[in-house]
Amino acid sequence: MKLRDEIETALRGWHAYEAGRGPVTVIDFDCAPTAAPVEPATSRLAVYRRLADLRVRTVEAGADRLTARLTADLAYLGALLGEHPPLSDYVQATQGCVATGWHGDYVAYRGDEARRALGALGVGWGSETVRELRAVEGPIEAGEAPDAIRQAAADYETAVRQATGSRAPFDLTIETAEVDAYWAYWLDGSGADVRLRLNLRRAGFTKVAARQFALHEVLGHGLQSASWTARAAAWEVPWARLMSVHAPQQVLLEGLAQALPLFIAPDDELMVARTKFDHYNQLVRAELHMALDQGAGISELAEHARSRMPWTTEAAIADVLTDRGANPQLRSYLWAYPAGIDWFADLAQADEATRTDVLQAAYRDPLTPAELAALWPSGPTIGGRLT
């Protein structure tokens, strides 16, 4: 796989260059760890030219998966260099799906679902929703969270492995951090080594959250990435073995991780309610994402956010807009959340054979949206519903 390996060498050099500059990252999970020294690239422009040359070769070779990966890399790197293409073009190039968005009536429908699920728990719909939901979910101290997540992961591991067919081993490390960033939980790693970071500045720790993120981060992202590592070690896989959040496997990663409770714990009323609530919130954020790109004013966007999500804060609205408008990585990556959860929430209602086919394929290879759609041709369009 000379061409694939050349691409990985170029990506490692780009990652090393960015690591030497500051906060920008390129590789989030390494499914082919190596001890070989990495020579940092000399500049972003040099990386861009190298990746463009490699993409010409992947097109000539008919290596579609590698071409899709390089298309994403070039689009993201172009954005880092100052390009600002329309959201539809940027998301299609990076995440591999459309960015048509969701009809307002459909967003309201998902909101009604969430409202009913919360109402069954005695949680109202208004400015106090998040506070009331947290109280119902059973708050725990931050110091208790690592053990609670480990225990929940152990409780669900057998069920996830049965559903996905994965036998890959993994080793989990849990760390805490306090950073001013949008994420509350973040997973990265290399090979079978999985690291989960808890952002104490953002995370709210409850018993339900521990179960949810054991599924999302540990048995979703962690086991899934370790499974790809195991497959890449056993087979000469036709895809780049370096995972990046700006690349088209991210819709699969974030979509399935968010929706995993619907597959693994459908009788857990609290966690299912939380999943439906998160689904609705993601669709509203997607509305803001699209409207921002289309030139809507900040005051208009803030008012829409407050009307759709009365529990949200001014600071949270500001972060949503800043992340999606000003950050080249998040402008791409954050679209994976609504696009992914919406598709996988529907998949959870599909027939058992289809669910099994998709989940097992998803733990074998880092599938693109097009590859997911091919596994379930009758499923909804990934990235939007206008009817």
C-alpha positions as CSV (number, residue, x, y, z in Angstrom):
1,M,0.0,0.0,0.0
2,K,2.7,2.4,-1.0
3,L,0.3,5.3,-1.9
4,R,-1.6,4.9,1.4
5,D,1.6,4.9,3.3
6,E,2.9,8.0,1.5
7,I,-0.3,9.8,2.5
8,E,0.1,8.7,6.1
9,T,3.7,10.0,6.1
10,A,2.5,13.4,4.8
11,L,-0.3,13.5,7.4
12,R,2.2,12.7,10.2
13,G,4.5,15.5,9.0
14,W,1.6,17.9,9.0
15,H,0.5,16.9,12.5
16,A,4.1,17.3,13.8
17,Y,4.2,20.8,12.2
18,E,1.0,21.9,13.8
19,A,2.0,20.4,17.1
20,G,5.0,22.6,17.1
21,R,2.9,25.7,16.3
22,G,0.1,25.5,18.8
23,P,-3.4,24.2,19.4
24,V,-4.3,22.9,16.0
25,T,-4.3,19.1,15.7
26,V,-4.5,16.8,12.7
27,I,-4.5,13.3,14.0
28,D,-6.9,12.4,16.9
29,F,-6.5,8.6,16.8
30,D,-3.6,6.6,15.4
31,C,-4.7,3.2,14.2
32,A,-1.2,2.4,13.0
33,P,1.2,3.6,15.7
34,T,4.9,3.6,14.8
35,A,8.1,4.4,16.7
36,A,9.7,5.8,13.6
37,P,10.8,9.4,13.9
38,V,8.5,12.0,12.2
39,E,10.0,14.9,10.2
40,P,7.7,17.9,10.7
41,A,6.5,19.6,7.5
42,T,8.1,22.9,6.7
43,S,4.9,24.9,6.2
44,R,1.2,24.5,5.6
45,L,1.7,25.5,2.0
46,A,4.2,22.7,1.5
47,V,1.7,20.2,3.0
48,Y,-1.0,21.5,0.8
49,R,1.1,21.0,-2.4
50,R,2.1,17.5,-1.2
51,L,-1.5,16.4,-0.5
52,A,-2.7,17.9,-3.8
53,D,-0.1,15.9,-5.7
54,L,-1.1,12.7,-3.8
55,R,-4.7,13.3,-4.6
56,V,-4.0,13.4,-8.3
57,R,-2.4,10.0,-7.9
58,T,-5.3,8.5,-5.8
59,V,-7.8,9.7,-8.5
60,E,-5.7,8.1,-11.2
61,A,-5.4,4.8,-9.2
62,G,-9.2,4.7,-8.5
63,A,-8.5,4.7,-4.8
64,D,-11.8,6.3,-3.8
65,R,-11.4,6.0,0.0
66,L,-8.0,7.7,-0.1
67,T,-9.3,10.3,-2.5
68,A,-12.2,11.1,-0.1
69,R,-9.7,11.5,2.8
70,L,-7.4,13.8,0.8
71,T,-10.3,15.9,-0.3
72,A,-11.2,16.4,3.3
73,D,-7.6,17.2,4.3
74,L,-7.2,19.7,1.4
75,A,-10.5,21.5,2.3
76,Y,-9.6,21.7,6.0
77,L,-6.0,22.9,5.3
78,G,-7.4,25.4,2.8
79,A,-9.6,26.8,5.5
80,L,-6.6,27.0,7.8
81,L,-4.8,29.0,5.1
82,G,-7.7,31.4,4.8
83,E,-10.3,30.0,2.5
84,H,-14.0,30.3,3.6
85,P,-16.1,28.3,1.2
86,P,-19.9,28.0,1.5
87,L,-20.9,25.6,4.3
88,S,-22.5,23.2,1.9
89,D,-19.2,22.8,-0.1
90,Y,-17.0,22.7,3.0
91,V,-19.1,20.0,4.8
92,Q,-19.4,17.9,1.7
93,A,-15.6,18.0,1.2
94,T,-14.7,17.3,4.8
95,Q,-17.6,15.3,6.5
96,G,-18.7,13.7,3.2
97,C,-22.4,14.5,3.6
98,V,-24.8,17.3,2.5
99,A,-25.4,20.3,4.7
100,T,-29.0,21.0,3.6
101,G,-30.2,21.1,7.2
102,W,-33.6,20.1,8.6
103,H,-37.0,21.6,8.0
104,G,-38.3,23.6,10.9
105,D,-41.3,21.4,11.3
106,Y,-39.0,18.4,11.6
107,V,-36.9,20.1,14.2
108,A,-40.1,20.9,16.1
109,Y,-41.2,17.2,15.8
110,R,-38.0,16.1,17.4
111,G,-38.5,18.7,20.1
112,D,-42.0,17.4,20.8
113,E,-40.4,13.9,21.2
114,A,-37.9,15.2,23.7
115,R,-40.5,17.2,25.6
116,R,-42.7,14.1,26.1
117,A,-39.7,12.0,27.2
118,L,-38.7,14.7,29.7
119,G,-42.3,15.2,30.8
120,A,-42.6,11.5,31.7
121,L,-39.7,12.1,34.1
122,G,-41.3,15.1,35.7
123,V,-39.0,17.5,33.9
124,G,-40.5,20.7,32.5
125,W,-39.7,22.5,29.2
126,G,-38.3,26.0,29.9
127,S,-35.5,27.9,31.5
128,E,-35.1,25.3,34.2
129,T,-35.0,22.2,32.0
130,V,-31.3,21.5,32.3
131,R,-31.3,22.0,36.0
132,E,-34.3,19.8,36.6
133,L,-32.9,17.1,34.3
134,R,-29.6,17.1,36.1
135,A,-31.4,16.6,39.4
136,V,-33.4,13.6,38.1
137,E,-30.2,12.1,36.6
138,G,-28.5,12.0,40.0
139,P,-25.6,14.4,40.4
140,I,-22.3,13.0,41.5
141,E,-19.0,14.7,42.5
142,A,-16.3,15.2,39.9
143,G,-14.0,12.9,41.8
144,E,-16.5,10.1,41.5
145,A,-16.8,10.4,37.7
146,P,-13.8,8.3,36.6
147,D,-14.9,5.2,38.6
148,A,-18.5,5.6,37.6
149,I,-17.6,5.7,33.9
150,R,-15.3,2.7,34.3
151,Q,-18.0,0.7,36.0
152,A,-20.6,1.7,33.4
153,A,-18.3,0.7,30.6
154,A,-17.7,-2.7,32.3
155,D,-21.5,-3.2,32.7
156,Y,-22.2,-2.4,29.0
157,E,-19.1,-3.9,27.3
158,T,-20.5,-7.4,26.7
159,A,-23.6,-6.0,25.1
160,V,-21.7,-3.6,22.8
161,R,-19.3,-6.4,21.7
162,Q,-22.3,-8.6,20.9
163,A,-24.0,-5.9,18.9
164,T,-20.9,-4.9,17.0
165,G,-19.0,-8.2,16.7
166,S,-15.8,-6.5,18.1
167,R,-13.2,-8.6,19.9
168,A,-10.5,-5.9,19.9
169,P,-8.7,-5.3,23.2
170,F,-8.2,-1.8,24.6
171,D,-6.7,-0.1,27.6
172,L,-8.4,2.9,29.1
173,T,-6.8,5.9,30.8
174,I,-9.0,8.6,32.3
175,E,-7.6,12.1,32.9
176,T,-9.1,15.4,34.0
177,A,-8.4,18.8,32.6
178,E,-9.7,22.4,33.0
179,V,-9.7,24.2,29.6
180,D,-11.9,26.8,28.0
181,A,-13.2,24.7,25.1
182,Y,-16.6,23.5,23.8
183,W,-16.0,19.9,24.8
184,A,-16.8,18.3,28.2
185,Y,-15.4,14.8,27.3
186,W,-12.8,14.0,24.7
187,L,-11.3,10.7,23.6
188,D,-8.1,10.2,21.6
189,G,-5.4,7.5,21.5
190,S,-3.1,5.3,19.7
191,G,-3.5,1.6,18.9
192,A,-5.2,-0.2,21.8
193,D,-4.4,2.7,24.2
194,V,-7.5,4.9,24.7
195,R,-7.4,8.2,26.7
196,L,-10.6,9.8,28.0
197,R,-10.3,13.4,29.2
198,L,-12.9,15.0,31.4
199,N,-13.1,18.8,31.1
200,L,-14.0,19.9,34.7
201,R,-14.8,23.4,33.4
202,R,-17.6,22.0,31.1
203,A,-18.7,18.6,32.3
204,G,-21.7,18.1,34.6
205,F,-21.4,14.8,36.4
206,T,-24.5,12.6,37.0
207,K,-25.1,8.9,37.2
208,V,-26.8,9.1,33.8
209,A,-24.0,11.0,32.2
210,A,-21.6,8.4,33.5
211,R,-23.6,5.7,31.7
212,Q,-24.0,7.8,28.6
213,F,-20.4,8.7,28.2
214,A,-19.2,5.2,29.0
215,L,-21.2,4.2,25.8
216,H,-20.3,7.4,23.8
217,E,-16.6,7.8,24.6
218,V,-15.3,4.4,25.9
219,L,-17.4,1.8,24.0
220,G,-18.2,4.1,21.1
221,H,-15.1,6.0,20.1
222,G,-12.6,4.0,22.1
223,L,-13.6,0.4,21.3
224,Q,-14.5,1.4,17.7
225,S,-11.1,3.0,17.1
226,A,-9.3,0.0,18.7
227,S,-11.3,-2.2,16.5
228,W,-10.1,-0.4,13.4
229,T,-6.6,-0.7,14.7
230,A,-7.0,-4.5,15.1
231,R,-8.4,-4.8,11.6
232,A,-5.6,-2.6,10.1
233,A,-3.0,-4.9,11.8
234,A,-4.5,-8.0,10.3
235,W,-5.4,-6.7,6.9
236,E,-3.9,-4.4,4.3
237,V,-6.8,-1.9,4.6
238,P,-7.5,0.5,1.8
239,W,-8.0,3.5,4.0
240,A,-5.7,6.0,5.8
241,R,-5.2,4.6,9.3
242,L,-5.0,8.1,10.9
243,M,-8.3,9.5,12.2
244,S,-9.0,13.2,12.1
245,V,-12.2,15.0,13.1
246,H,-12.2,16.9,9.9
247,A,-12.4,13.7,7.8
248,P,-15.5,11.8,6.6
249,Q,-15.5,9.0,9.2
250,Q,-16.6,11.5,11.8
251,V,-20.3,11.4,11.0
252,L,-20.2,7.7,11.8
253,L,-18.1,8.2,15.0
254,E,-20.3,11.0,16.5
255,G,-23.6,9.7,15.2
256,L,-23.3,6.2,16.5
257,A,-21.7,7.3,19.8
258,Q,-24.6,9.7,20.6
259,A,-27.3,7.2,19.6
260,L,-25.7,4.1,21.1
261,P,-28.0,4.1,24.2
262,L,-30.9,3.6,21.7
263,F,-29.3,0.3,20.6
264,I,-27.7,-1.0,23.8
265,A,-30.0,0.3,26.6
266,P,-33.4,1.1,25.0
267,D,-35.2,0.4,28.3
268,D,-33.1,2.9,30.3
269,E,-35.8,5.7,30.4
270,L,-33.4,8.3,31.7
271,M,-30.7,7.7,29.2
272,V,-33.1,7.5,26.3
273,A,-34.7,10.8,27.4
274,R,-31.3,12.4,27.5
275,T,-30.5,11.1,24.0
276,K,-33.7,12.5,22.6
277,F,-33.0,15.8,24.3
278,D,-29.5,15.9,22.8
279,H,-30.9,15.0,19.4
280,Y,-33.2,18.0,19.4
281,N,-30.4,20.3,20.7
282,Q,-28.1,19.2,17.9
283,L,-30.7,20.0,15.3
284,V,-31.2,23.5,16.7
285,R,-27.5,24.0,16.7
286,A,-27.5,22.9,13.0
287,E,-30.2,25.6,12.3
288,L,-27.9,28.2,13.8
289,H,-24.9,26.8,11.9
290,M,-26.7,27.1,8.6
291,A,-28.3,30.5,9.3
292,L,-24.9,31.9,10.3
293,D,-23.4,30.8,7.0
294,Q,-26.3,32.4,5.2
295,G,-25.6,35.8,6.7
296,A,-28.2,36.0,9.5
297,G,-27.5,38.7,12.1
298,I,-26.2,37.8,15.6
299,S,-29.2,39.2,17.4
300,E,-31.6,37.2,15.1
301,L,-29.6,34.0,15.7
302,A,-29.5,34.6,19.5
303,E,-33.3,35.1,19.6
304,H,-33.8,31.9,17.6
305,A,-31.6,30.0,20.0
306,R,-33.5,31.3,23.0
307,S,-36.9,30.5,21.4
308,R,-35.9,26.9,20.5
309,M,-33.7,26.2,23.6
310,P,-35.0,28.3,26.5
311,W,-32.6,26.6,28.9
312,T,-29.5,27.8,27.1
313,T,-27.4,30.7,28.3
314,E,-26.0,33.7,26.6
315,A,-22.5,32.3,27.0
316,A,-23.5,29.0,25.4
317,I,-25.2,30.8,22.4
318,A,-22.0,32.8,21.9
319,D,-19.9,29.7,21.9
320,V,-22.2,27.9,19.4
321,L,-21.9,30.8,17.0
322,T,-18.2,31.4,17.5
323,D,-17.3,27.7,17.1
324,R,-19.3,27.3,13.9
325,G,-18.4,30.6,12.3
326,A,-14.8,31.3,13.2
327,N,-13.1,28.0,13.8
328,P,-12.1,26.1,10.6
329,Q,-12.0,22.7,12.4
330,L,-15.3,23.1,14.3
331,R,-17.1,24.6,11.3
332,S,-16.7,21.2,9.7
333,Y,-16.6,18.8,12.6
334,L,-19.6,20.0,14.6
335,W,-21.9,19.2,11.6
336,A,-21.1,15.5,12.2
337,Y,-23.1,15.6,15.4
338,P,-26.6,16.5,14.0
339,A,-26.0,14.7,10.8
340,G,-24.9,11.6,12.6
341,I,-27.4,11.4,15.5
342,D,-30.3,12.0,13.2
343,W,-29.4,9.1,10.9
344,F,-28.6,6.7,13.7
345,A,-31.7,7.6,15.7
346,D,-33.7,6.4,12.7
347,L,-31.5,3.3,12.3
348,A,-32.3,2.3,15.9
349,Q,-35.9,1.9,14.6
350,A,-35.0,-0.2,11.6
351,D,-35.2,-4.0,11.4
352,E,-32.8,-6.1,13.4
353,A,-30.8,-7.4,10.3
354,T,-30.2,-3.9,9.1
355,R,-29.1,-2.6,12.5
356,T,-26.7,-5.6,12.9
357,D,-25.2,-5.1,9.4
358,V,-24.5,-1.4,10.0
359,L,-23.1,-1.7,13.5
360,Q,-20.8,-4.6,12.7
361,A,-19.6,-2.9,9.5
362,A,-19.0,0.3,11.6
363,Y,-16.7,-1.5,13.9
364,R,-14.7,-3.0,11.1
365,D,-14.0,0.1,8.9
366,P,-14.2,3.9,9.3
367,L,-17.2,4.2,7.0
368,T,-18.0,7.4,5.1
369,P,-21.6,8.7,4.9
370,A,-21.9,7.3,1.4
371,E,-20.8,3.9,2.7
372,L,-23.3,4.1,5.5
373,A,-26.1,5.0,3.1
374,A,-25.2,2.0,0.9
375,L,-25.7,-0.3,3.8
376,W,-29.2,1.1,4.4
377,P,-30.5,2.5,1.0
378,S,-34.0,3.2,2.4
379,G,-32.7,5.3,5.2
380,P,-32.9,9.1,5.4
381,T,-30.4,11.4,3.7
382,I,-27.4,12.1,6.0
383,G,-27.1,15.8,6.6
384,G,-30.6,17.1,6.2
385,R,-34.3,16.6,5.7
386,L,-36.3,19.3,3.9
387,T,-39.6,17.5,3.8
